[in-house]
Amino acid sequence: MSLTDYTQTIGFAFANMLLVLLLAPLLEGVIRKLRAVIQSRQGPPIVQPYLDLLKLLAKEDLRVTASPVITWGPPVFLAAILVAAGVMPLGGETAAVGAGDIVVFIGLLALANLSLAAMGFASGSAFSALGASREMMLMLTTEPVLFISLLALGLQGETLTFAGLLDAPYGIATLIAAIAYLLALQMYVAKVPFDITEAETELMGGPLSELSGPRLALTQWGIFAKQFIYSSLFVQLFLPWTLQYIPSIAVAALVNIAAVLVVDVVVVGIVMSVNPRLRLDQAVRYGMTLVGVAAIALIWAAIL
């Protein structure tokens, strides 16, 4: 790659990260508003997540322990999510052709989830530790669905890079993988009925219960960004026709953002508004069923 190519790659990656960082709270605000409308409430304004983050950033940084895990956990969590956003496609283009593959992407998301669980275990709170253990259980259930779904798509296109996945042929295996991914989306973003790790009425925030001020803001921001990333990836890889015929990357990025809002409002917002929270064992059984569905897609892609 030439110096110009490297510059463009870095610029595109930072543009990805900045867009996700700025738009993720808006997505959360839209979902909260939709939930309030469905439940016949006025609800908070759409910009409320931004206001919450600003308020937390301005508060004093109080810590229950001097553990370096609590000190560095929130910035590592947010950084891992943003780097994952930097290597994933946006608007039908990828930032890093070589580095931007599904192994790197899933590894970064796993690092983020592990850092969140580590913060819960390091806080010394029974509520946080229980929430962290639930986080680990759900991660072991949901990450295989994500990896197998993307691997099935990779077998279709004979590549593991996002640049190649964007051009992968759309077959039956892709359709099955898309169904598994979509049905697992609610688990990826940890919304009702799968908000088991936080479960405010039971665990007072779970792994986040002992965080405050700027560190809580960074963690919440990362959670909002993760929600945007999972939804955007579904649009990019499993609904490619929404972006294939748009010549301008800027317009394609806007279409991508609009499609993410629609997917989250229709799927995440409505599901969390009409379902009660599941027990952990119910969530695990649901996740393992989706692992089986994703495995069918992988087998189909491998033999055909």
Secondary structure, DSSP 8 states (H G I E B T S, - for coil): --HHHHHHHHHHHHHHHHHHHHHHHHHHHHHHHHHHHHTT-----TTHHHHHHHHHHHS----S---HHHHHHHHHHHHHHHHHHHHS-BTTB-S-TTT-BHHHHHHHHHHHHHHHHHHHHHT--HHHHHHHHHHHHHHHHHHHHHHHHHHHHHHHHT--BHHHHTT----HHHHHHHHHHHHHHHHHTT-TTS-TTT-HHHHTTGGGTT--HHHHHHHHHHHHHHHHHHHHHHHHHH-GGGTTT---HHHHHHHHHHHHHHHIIIIIIHHHHH-----HHHHHHHHHHHHHHHHHHHHHHHH-
